[in-house]
Each structure stands twice: as structure tokens, then as C-alpha cells.
Amino acid sequence: MSEEISLVTGGNGHLGNNLIRLLLSHKQKVRTTVRDSKNREPFKALACEVVQADITDRESLKKAFQGVINLYAVAANFSMWAKNPKEEIYDTNMQGTQNVFDIAKECGIKNIVYVSSVASLDFTKLPANVNNGYNKDRRNWYYNSKNDSDKLALELGKKYDIRTVLVLPAAMIGPKAFKLSYSNNLVLQVLNGEIPIDTNITLNWVDVKDVALGAYNAMKKGRNLERYILANEKHTTLQETVKIASDLYPELKLKTPKKVPKCLLYAVAGLMEFSSKITGKEPLLQRHYLDMFYNLKQDYDIRKSREELDFNPKPSKKALESALNYLKTDWKKENRI
């Protein structure tokens, strides 16, 4: 086993936990951070060191980063909605990025793979490409946070002379999932027949294990201060997603979601937003999502990742079938549902 310590922040999250498992399979010495150190279930039978740390708490990061050579900066607020999104999402992700790089410099960390998102890409020209610049749409605080923290990571990596490689995943699905991500939750909703309406918003499904391998290869051979898209090339519509699930499990008798006019979706979204102000729960649909994503084909140019990281993801259909199988069987067993 290598004596170099590789640290994964947010190891109880979807990507973080899969990345830990991959690093261990490659005989890496692994440390991971979690906000609640009592939450040990995601690390059952994993030979990794688990320490308490929060990206917003600089002192906790100092303790966690001691002796670390390679850092996978995975932890972030991945929420798409909050009561106070500027503070809870944007400020957390920006300050967290600043803290991670400041403390990494202080502790002598040599290499950082920073997990950004396709949310930081410019979608005005498709397929989206890292060379097209950044997302100019500023209507969503989560997207703003990924856009601006991506830039900040590159600035700080250069300033502190830390080799920094950015990876930009799309909608990650599949095992292991101790807490359902937005993407896995949507797949579960499909499986449960809870998608009656087609919102005309497309997805780009990618297997989380392929993303973990992409991040690992980014650490091994990604170029300093470069960005790499970890996605599939073509999008999948909601109707196509439901059809794949229906073909896989015909006994579920899943119904194809119906297309409805955008104006009706707008009205429904407005009602949901109003209700969320009363209940404090995230609305299933929001008007600015429709403005940003209605009829947008989430296609990506991944040639750079293929050529430089040997990134060769399984096709979206295969990734979706794998996620459906996992959520229908293993996930329910793992979470005693």
C-alpha cells in the first residue's frame, strides 16, 4: 500500500464514497472527512481513516489535512434550493473553496482534484465545451456557486502553486448511495411511476463509478489548471428515461409522461413556489428552471477527457439500467426500506 495519504472530502456523499472505494482498490492510503463523524454506515468494512471536518471550519480542515499529499475536493453544498440560497448555497461553496485551498497551501498539499460541475459550462453553443467559457446565466444560486467556485479554484491553484485539476460531472447515478442525490432520486421517482408530466428538461446520465475513475485519472495525469468534462456526449429525455425503465421492468406498467404546454408548466411551477414559502419544502418545479432548461439539449464535447484521462463512460442507457437495478434492489436493502 502506498504511504502517501489521499484525502477525500465529503466521503459519505455519492461520489465521495465511490471514490474512496476506488482508491482503496488501488492500494491507496485513504483519509476522508465527514461533518458528522458518528455516521459510520457508509464506511462499513472500508479500511479508511474517517475524521470530522467541515469545509466552512478552517480549524477542522487543518487537522484533517495534516500529512496529506493528494486531495480530492468533493464536499460542497449540492442543494438546488434553500430558503436563503445566497447564504446557504452560494456563500458556503465559495467560502468552502477558499478555505480548502488556503489550508491545503498551509499544510503542504501538492495536488488537488477539484470537483466542479457541468453547471459551470456555457450552454449557448452545443455541445458544451470547456473552451466555450463559463455559464452566463445567473438565475440560479447553485449554478452561480459552481460557476464562480470553479474560477476561484483555478485562481487559487495558480496563486498557491498547487497542481490543480478540475473535473465537471453531469448527472451522476448508480451505487453506492447512502443518501439519495438529486439525480438518483429522480431515477427512483421514475421507478415509482412518479413522473406524470414531461417538463421538456433533458438529463445527461453518467455512472458515478465512471466519474470516480475520471477523478482518479485526473489526479494521475490531468494537466495542471485544466478542466475536464465527465459526462456522456448525448442527453436523454424524460420520456426516453421512462421508456428504458419500462422496458427493463414491464411488470411496473410505467406510463409515458405527457407533454404539456410551457405556459401550463409555468403556472404549476408558480403554485409550487408559493406553496414552498408556506411549507419550507423545496418545490418540485420552479419557473427559472424552465427558463434555463426547457428544451435545452444537455450534450457535451468530452474528447479532451477521452484523450487525456482515458475517460470512457458506459453509455447513458447502460448507466440508467444499472442505477434502476441498484435502486430497485440493493439500495432498499442497504437502507432497510
Buried (B, 14 or more C-beta within 10 A) or exposed (E): EEEEBBBBBBBBBBBBBBBBBBBBEEEBBBBBBBBEEEBEEBBEEBEBBBBBBBBBBBEBBBBBBBBBBBBBBBBBBBBBBBEEBEEBBBBBBBBBBBBBBBBBBEBEBEBBBBBBBBBBBBBEEBBBBBEBEBBEBEEBBBBBBBBBBBBBBBBBBEEBEBBBBBBBBBBBBBBBBBEBBBBBBBBBEBBEBEBEBBBBBBBBBBBBBBBBBBBBBBBBEBEEBBBBBBBBBBBBBBBBBBBBBBEBBEEBEBEBBEEBEBEEBBEBBBEBBEEBEEEEEBBBBBBEBBBBBBEBEBBBBBEBBBEBBEBEBBBBBBBBBBBBBBBBEEBEEBEEE
